[in-house]
Amino acid sequence: MTILVTGATGTVGRQVIEQLARRGADVRALVRDPAKANFPAGVTVAQGDLLDVESLRGAFSGVSTLFLLNAVVPDEFTQALIALNLAREAGIERIVYLSVIHSDVYVNVPHFAGKFGVERMIERMGFNATILRPAYFMNNDLTIKDVVLGHGVYPMPIGSKGLAMIDARDIGEVAAIELIRRGQATGLLPLERINLVGPATLAGSDVAAIWTAVLGRTIAYGGDDTGRFEQNLRQFMPSWMAYDMRLMSERFLSEGMIPEAGDVARLTALLGRPLRSYRDFAAEIVGSA
């Protein structure tokens, strides 16, 4: 049973690889640059790209189960459809797809709408799939830790509705569990969606209070100025992506990322332990600073 992991060198992909390797799975990692493939012993590396059809055909050969992760890029939907069609061509029926929570609610946000389209295609194409729908990654806040630590401000405009933030390590572990469950099943299992959430739903003021407690000094919440957020992002990402992120943050303000009843209990039972908290995440950052 060979499991192919796409996006293998990214934040989540590396965690999926690590968790699969710990469980003794036969893992193949799809990477653009093998020089970046610093994986556990026993992991096979396949060089390729989700827009390079022949490289995908080679990577998919002999694979039983696919972890499909598409980066936020302008042609994300095209990449996913090519991968799904080639997976079907290769006889792969078992898939775990990394989507996003509320993909059917944040309908004006490009990368949310793209992932919802992929969800629908997985369903229409009849794949035996688990669709994982993570909320906001705590790990995103690594990018703004210097602002928090150096300027005393939590700058992400996440609003007052609350986000059920989750640690990428928990995402990777749930993905690995689902990949193995589907891969080892004697028959095809029905399509399933799982919301991936953290143990608490946090507003901007809540996150600032956590940083205040961890650091022992006041950290302020920077407020809900999504226009300024977009302008700041344009300093280090393309304008289309900065605008995409602004649209997402506007839905944070209007909708939040709220778990459904039973989500936390389901994940706790699946992992066999409590979900990692934002306080633990912040404490790790401070401890390594």
N, C-alpha and C positions, 0 to 999 in steps of 0.2 A: 504494500500500500504506500505509494509515493504521494506526498503532499507538496504541491507547488505553491510558494508564497510570492506574490507580486508586491512591489513597494518594499522589498525586503531590507533595504538600508535605511528606511525612514523611522520616525519615532515609534509608530505602532508595529511596523513590519519586523523590526529588530526584536521587539518583545515577543511577537508570535513565534519567530524562529527560536528564540531562547527557550520558550515554554515547550515547544514541540520537541526540541532536542532533549530537554530534561525528561520528557516522557518516552524517550526512545523511538520516536517516530522517524520514518525515512523521509527526510526533508530535502527539497530542492528549492533554491532561492534564485529568483529572476532578478538580475542586476544589470544596469547599463555599464558600470565600471567595476570589473572584478577587483581592482585595487582597493576598493572601499568595502570589500566583502570580508569583514573580520568577524566570522561566525564561529560557533562552537564546532569542535571536531565532529566529523561525520556528515556535516551539511554539504550537499553538492551545490555548486554554483553553475547556473546557466546564464550566459551573457545574452542580453536581448533587450528589446524595447516594445512597448505595447502598440506601437505603430509600425513595427517591423514584422510583417506577417511571417516570413520564413523563419526568423529567429524564434517567434512564438510557437510555430509548428514544432520546431526542434525541442523547445522547452516543455511543451505539452505532451510530448511522446512518452508513453508509459505512465502517465500521471493518473491517479484515481480520484483525487480530491484537490480542489483549487481554493486558495484564499485570494480573493480579488479585492485589491485596494488600488484606487485611482487617485493620483494627486490632483490638487486643485489647479487645473490648467485650462486654457481656453477650449481644448478639444477633449476634455475629460469624457464626455458622453460617447464620442467616437471611439476613443480608446477602449472603453468598457464594452461597447457593442462588438468591436473586432475581437476582443478577448472572449466574449461569450460565444460568438459564432465559431471561433476556432476551437474553443473547448468542446462544443457540441460535435464538431467535425472529428475531434480526437477521441470522442466517446466518453468524455468526462461528464458525469451526471451529478456529482456531489460538490456543492459550492458553499462557501461562507463568504458573504459580501459585506464589506464595511461601508455602510451608508451613513446617515446622520439622523438624530432624533428630530421629529417634527418636519421631516422632508416634505410632507404633504401639507404643511401649514405655512412654512416660510416660502411660499410659492413664487415670490418675486426675487428671491436671492439666487443668483445663477448656479452656484455649486450645490445648493440644496435642491433646486429644481432638476439639475442634471442627475443627481443621485436618486431622486424619486423616479425619474424616467428609467434609470437602470433597474430599479426595483420592479417596475412594471414589466420590463422586458424579461427579467429573470422569471417572473410569474408566468407571462405569456408563453415563453419558450419551454416551460415545463420542467425546469431544473429542480432537483432535490436540493433545497437551499435553506440555509439560515441567513437571514438578513439582520445584521447587527446595526443598531441605531444609537451610536454614542452621543451623549451630550458634550458640552464644552470640555476640552482637555485641560486639566490643571496644568499640564506641562507647557501649554501655550504661554503661561505666565513667566516662564524662564526668560522670555524675550524682554520683559519689563522689570526684572528683578533689580536692575541698577537704578531705575527710577524710584522704586520703592525704598531700596536701601540708602540711596544717595540723596534723594529729594523729599522723602517722607510722604509720597503720594502714591496711591494705587490708581493708575491712569486708565484702566480698561473701562469703557462705558457700558457696563452690564446692567444698569438700572436697578429697579426695586422689585420687579416681579420674581426674580431669582433664577439661578442656573444650577442644575443638579450636576456640578462639576465632578469629573471622574479622572482618575489617574491612568495614564497610558499603560502602566504595568497591569492594571486590572483588565483593561481592554484586551491586551495581548493574551492574558491567561484564559479569559472567557473564549476568545477566538480559538485558541489551541484546544480547549476542551470540546468545543463544537466540531472542529475539524476532525478530531479523533473519533468523536461519537458518530458522526456521519460516515466517516471512512470505514469504521468497523461494523456498522450496522449490516445485518444479513440481507435486508431489503431496503428499498428506497423509502426514506422518511418524508413526511409532508413538509411543505414550506412553512417556515416559522420566522417570526420577527421578535427580536429581543431588544428592549431599550437598555442601553448601558448608561447607568447613572451612578453618581456618588452617594454617600450616606446622608448628605444634607443638601438642601436647596438654598443657595446663598445669593443674597443681594449684594450690590456694591458696597454698601455700608457694613455688611457682615464680613466681607473679605478684608476690608480695611481694619475692622476690629480684630480679626484674627492676626493680621500682621502686627497690630499694636501690641497684642498680648505676647506674641512670640519675640518681638524685638524689645519690648519693655519701654517703648516710646511711641508717641502718637503718630499714626499713619492716617492721613486724610483720604477720603474718597474723592477722586478727581472730577466726578460729575458726568453728565450724560451728553456731552457735546460731540455728536457723531461727525460733524463737519470737521472739527479739529482733529479727530481721530483719523479720518481719511487723509487729511493733509500730512499728518505725522507719518502715516504708513507709506505715503508716496515717496518718502525719502529713501526707502530701501526695498520697495517692490513696485511692479508695474502699475500704472494708473488703473487699469481694468480690475486688477486684484484688490487694490486699495478701495475701489468703489464697491466691489463685491463684499468686502469686509464691513464697509460702512452700512450697506443694506442689511447685512446680518445683524450688526449691532443695533440697528433700528428695530429689528424684530425682537432682540433681547429686551428692549425697552417696552415694546407693546405686548409681547406674548410671554417672554421668559422661556426657560427650558424646564418644564415641570414634569416630573415622573408620573407615571400612572400608578394607581393603587397596586401594591404587591411587587413593584419593580425591585425595590431594595431587598426585600425578603427573598425574592427569586434569585438574585445575584449572590446574596450571602450564602444561600443553600448550595448554589452551583459551585462556588469557590471553596466552601467549607470553612470560611473565615470572614471576619468583617471587611467591608470595603475600606480602602485607604481614604483618610480624611484630608481636607485641605490644610488643616492645622499641621498634620504630619508632613505634608508636602512643603509647607512654608518652613517648618523647623529643619527639614533636611537642607533646604537652600541656605538658611542662616548658618547651619552647622558646617557647610562646605565653603562658605564665603571667606 
